[in-house]
Amino acid sequence: MNPWALRRKSVTFGIFLLFVLLFVALPAYYFTRSTPKCNNLIQDGDETGVDCGGSCTLLCRPETLPLITRGEARISKISSSSYTASVLVENPNLSGEVKRAKYKLSIYSSGVKEPVKIFNKETYIGPNSTFALFEGPFSLTGVGPFRAVFEWEDGLAWEKNTVSNVVIGVESPNLLITATSSQRLEAKLINRSTVGVSNVEVVAILSDIDGNTVASSKTFVDLIEAGEFAPISFTWPEPFVGVPVTTRILAHPLPDKSYIR
């Protein structure tokens, strides 16, 4: 073969190899190296922990702020043997959510070490949200006063949520109190989001001047279209033991009806 032809063929082949290296092999290597598996129990790709952080949906623990429980869980009496319990929770993580957060609420009687009632439940924790967990009505036996202890189960699985933009406001709360008959709280929810919001759990907490819970209750709204109002109401069968001076109504949108119990 002509030496010049052989040299030209070698140069052409070298250019081809360089092209493959620069535009095929290196990008493929970088893509494979930087893309995490997120489920192989090792830290790879751009993960900042084992199967978490980076491009993974799961957030690593150092990437999340702890949940804030506002005060203790509170018990309120609604009749001679019927009670409710509520606790206020704040999630300061702007884009962090927990799809299934398990918790335990234990009810103790005065002077008794073991709980007289235990609730093992789960809920959804939305990003950048404040909501109330509610149990009741339920019956209690034993000697009062009763107290409630709330705790999250270990291992909350935090995930990224960068698309949630649910904004639900409360307007026109009106508490109707009578001396002898049932008590009633009325209000309106407004959906300030750009899309309809469904499966909304709504909890009302009434507190006295010292911040003690006088009464609490819960209701549900199936669907609120964008920009629309939904009337809500809460009732209690007997007059309040204390005098409510503060009313908080907290809307808690849930992913689906499986959370509603």
Summary of the structure (lengths in Angstrom):
residues: 261
radius of gyration: 28.0
end to end distance: 84.6
largest distance: 113.1
contacts: 742
relative contact order: 0.14
helix: 15%
strand: 47%
